[in-house]
Amino acid sequence: NTPECEKYACCPLPPYLEGSGCVIEEDDNGGRPLRDVCFHLLKLYSDRHYDLDQLLDPRSVTSDPLDYRLSWHLWEVLRALNYTHLFTQSQGVLNASYAAQLESEGLWEWAVFILLHEPDTQ
């Protein structure tokens, strides 16, 4: 509850932005500030219905917005823990993006495995 000019700590930025000081990175989509994945996990722990889209955003882990490796695996762990409030469209984006990433590396067998997790069979 301190004014903007009296902040006493930096925002929990992703590891690749930690050395940049107290800069707040704004999200292009919703104007939400970019935070570290650990911060999002703590928020999810305190509020079971916390927005999973922010947590699974690749930019909360890496500077490459197309690197879905950790996001996909983290989603699978969260699903195993009965966190199911991610929209079907967002699940599809995670699956398709990670499969495309694997296919571009020549790992098409793993891309097929990832696509088998698609919730919409159509």
C-alpha positions as CSV (number, residue, x, y, z in Angstrom):
1,N,0.0,0.0,0.0
2,T,2.9,2.3,-0.5
3,P,2.8,5.0,-3.2
4,E,4.5,4.2,-6.5
5,C,7.5,6.5,-5.7
6,E,8.2,4.8,-2.4
7,K,8.7,1.2,-3.4
8,Y,11.1,-0.7,-1.1
9,A,11.6,-3.8,-3.3
10,C,11.9,-4.7,-6.9
11,C,9.1,-6.6,-8.7
12,P,9.7,-10.4,-8.9
13,L,10.9,-10.4,-12.5
14,P,11.8,-13.5,-14.5
15,P,15.5,-14.6,-14.2
16,Y,16.5,-13.1,-17.6
17,L,15.3,-9.6,-16.4
18,E,16.6,-9.7,-12.8
19,G,19.7,-7.5,-13.5
20,S,17.6,-4.8,-15.1
21,G,16.5,-3.1,-11.8
22,C,12.9,-2.2,-10.9
23,V,11.6,-2.1,-14.4
24,I,8.1,-3.4,-14.9
25,E,7.6,-5.2,-18.2
26,E,4.1,-4.8,-19.5
27,D,2.3,-7.6,-21.3
28,D,1.2,-6.7,-24.8
29,N,-2.2,-8.5,-24.5
30,G,-3.8,-7.3,-21.2
31,G,-1.5,-4.7,-19.8
32,R,-0.5,-7.1,-17.0
33,P,3.0,-6.8,-15.6
34,L,5.4,-9.6,-16.4
35,R,6.4,-11.6,-13.3
36,D,8.6,-14.6,-12.5
37,V,7.0,-18.1,-12.7
38,C,7.8,-18.7,-8.9
39,F,5.7,-15.6,-8.1
40,H,2.8,-17.0,-10.1
41,L,3.2,-20.4,-8.3
42,L,3.0,-18.7,-4.9
43,K,-0.1,-16.8,-6.1
44,L,-1.7,-20.1,-7.2
45,Y,-0.9,-21.6,-3.8
46,S,-2.6,-18.8,-2.0
47,D,-5.5,-18.6,-4.5
48,R,-6.5,-21.9,-6.1
49,H,-8.3,-20.1,-8.9
50,Y,-5.4,-17.8,-9.9
51,D,-5.2,-17.1,-13.7
52,L,-3.1,-20.0,-15.2
53,D,-2.5,-18.1,-18.4
54,Q,-0.1,-15.8,-16.6
55,L,1.6,-18.7,-14.9
56,L,2.1,-20.6,-18.2
57,D,3.2,-17.7,-20.3
58,P,6.7,-18.7,-21.6
59,R,8.0,-15.2,-21.0
60,S,7.7,-15.8,-17.2
61,V,10.6,-18.2,-17.6
62,T,12.6,-17.4,-20.7
63,S,13.1,-14.5,-23.0
64,D,12.0,-16.6,-26.0
65,P,8.2,-16.2,-26.2
66,L,8.0,-19.3,-28.4
67,D,9.8,-21.7,-26.0
68,Y,6.9,-23.7,-24.5
69,R,9.0,-26.5,-23.0
70,L,8.6,-25.6,-19.3
71,S,5.1,-24.2,-19.8
72,W,3.8,-27.5,-21.2
73,H,5.5,-29.6,-18.5
74,L,4.3,-27.3,-15.8
75,W,0.8,-27.5,-17.1
76,E,0.9,-31.3,-17.0
77,V,2.1,-31.2,-13.4
78,L,-0.7,-28.8,-12.5
79,R,-3.3,-31.0,-14.2
80,A,-2.1,-34.0,-12.2
81,L,-2.7,-31.8,-9.1
82,N,-6.3,-31.2,-10.2
83,Y,-5.9,-27.6,-11.4
84,T,-8.3,-27.7,-14.3
85,H,-9.3,-24.0,-14.8
86,L,-7.2,-23.4,-18.0
87,F,-9.4,-22.6,-21.0
88,T,-9.6,-25.3,-23.7
89,Q,-8.2,-22.8,-26.2
90,S,-5.2,-22.1,-24.0
91,Q,-4.6,-25.8,-23.6
92,G,-4.7,-26.2,-27.4
93,V,-2.2,-23.3,-27.8
94,L,0.2,-25.0,-25.3
95,N,-0.1,-28.4,-27.0
96,A,0.2,-27.1,-30.6
97,S,3.0,-24.7,-29.8
98,Y,5.1,-27.2,-28.0
99,A,4.5,-29.9,-30.7
100,A,5.5,-27.4,-33.4
101,Q,8.7,-26.6,-31.4
102,L,9.5,-30.3,-31.2
103,E,8.8,-30.9,-34.8
104,S,11.0,-28.0,-35.9
105,E,13.8,-29.8,-34.0
106,G,13.2,-33.0,-35.8
107,L,11.6,-34.7,-32.9
108,W,8.3,-35.5,-34.6
109,E,7.6,-38.6,-32.5
110,W,7.5,-36.5,-29.3
111,A,5.4,-33.9,-31.1
112,V,2.8,-36.7,-31.8
113,F,3.0,-37.6,-28.1
114,I,2.3,-34.0,-27.1
115,L,-0.7,-33.8,-29.5
116,L,-2.2,-36.9,-27.9
117,H,-2.8,-34.7,-24.8
118,E,-5.1,-32.4,-26.9
119,P,-8.4,-32.1,-25.0
120,D,-10.5,-31.4,-28.1
121,T,-10.4,-34.6,-30.2
122,Q,-12.1,-32.9,-33.2
